[in-house]
Amino acid sequence: MENEKQIQQHKQKLNDKLFIFEKSFLNQKTEAQNESETKIYFKIPSTITYRIEDNSKQMKNDYLDSFRQVIDFIKPQTNPIPFDI
């Protein structure tokens, strides 16, 4: 009975941390989307401006993808682990 209580407490702590992690991910994703909607203008040819914007979007997407991979890796680990007592 005590072990079950400890397991539940541990599971709740992991779920709380995962929730905070996912919330942080969503906040950063929203922030990145808002930034990508803001156009960057330079006094240079439009093709260079386009390349800068394109590279910036790709870097943000790569960062968000890696962040999502970390979340997806951690999430299954919060599932209850069966213990034989």
Wavefront OBJ file of the C-alpha trace (Angstrom):
o trace
v 0.000 0.000 0.000
v 2.817 2.378 0.900
v 4.652 1.465 -2.322
v 1.568 2.236 -4.393
v 1.303 5.629 -2.732
v 4.968 6.364 -3.470
v 4.541 5.246 -7.071
v 1.521 7.514 -7.489
v 3.386 10.456 -5.952
v 6.375 9.843 -8.211
v 4.118 9.541 -11.250
v 2.365 12.792 -10.333
v 5.704 14.612 -9.986
v 6.803 13.351 -13.402
v 3.499 14.361 -14.973
v 3.753 17.824 -13.394
v 7.267 18.277 -14.776
v 6.187 17.041 -18.197
v 3.239 19.459 -18.168
v 5.578 22.369 -17.414
v 7.954 21.180 -20.139
v 5.158 20.920 -22.718
v 3.767 24.317 -21.697
v 7.217 25.814 -22.200
v 7.401 24.137 -25.611
v 4.026 25.555 -26.646
v 4.993 29.028 -25.420
v 8.216 28.929 -27.419
v 6.406 27.560 -30.455
v 3.858 30.389 -30.266
v 6.636 32.919 -29.801
v 8.511 31.525 -32.812
v 5.368 31.631 -34.932
v 4.726 35.234 -33.917
v 8.310 36.154 -34.775
v 8.106 34.438 -38.145
v 5.017 36.498 -38.943
v 7.024 39.661 -38.333
v 8.818 40.552 -41.526
v 12.463 41.518 -41.423
v 13.344 44.262 -43.866
v 16.847 45.221 -44.828
v 18.086 47.711 -47.368
v 19.418 44.873 -49.495
v 18.054 42.924 -52.463
v 14.851 41.010 -51.767
v 16.436 37.621 -52.570
v 18.878 38.049 -49.688
v 16.057 39.123 -47.355
v 14.097 36.043 -48.387
v 17.068 33.768 -47.681
v 17.568 35.306 -44.241
v 13.885 34.815 -43.376
v 13.935 31.275 -44.775
v 17.044 30.323 -42.763
v 15.572 31.832 -39.608
v 12.353 29.835 -40.027
v 14.321 26.631 -40.654
v 16.429 27.152 -37.522
v 13.291 27.721 -35.438
v 11.621 24.652 -36.928
v 14.699 22.522 -36.227
v 14.795 23.765 -32.638
v 11.086 23.092 -32.108
v 11.411 19.629 -33.677
v 14.246 18.707 -31.327
v 12.255 20.043 -28.367
v 9.249 17.902 -29.399
v 11.514 14.838 -29.709
v 12.675 15.325 -26.122
v 9.058 15.596 -24.933
v 8.082 12.493 -26.924
v 11.036 10.620 -25.391
v 10.127 11.598 -21.822
v 6.361 11.102 -22.087
v 6.335 7.253 -22.245
v 8.595 7.157 -19.215
v 5.847 8.706 -17.082
v 3.563 5.715 -17.611
v 3.150 3.555 -14.525
v 5.838 0.950 -14.103
v 4.473 -2.408 -12.918
v 6.100 -3.619 -9.733
v 5.889 -7.162 -8.474
v 5.529 -7.008 -4.706
l 1 2 3 4 5 6 7 8 9 10 11 12 13 14 15 16 17 18 19 20 21 22 23 24 25 26 27 28 29 30 31 32 33 34 35 36 37 38 39 40 41 42 43 44 45 46 47 48 49 50 51 52 53 54 55 56 57 58 59 60 61 62 63 64 65 66 67 68 69 70 71 72 73 74 75 76 77 78 79 80 81 82 83 84 85
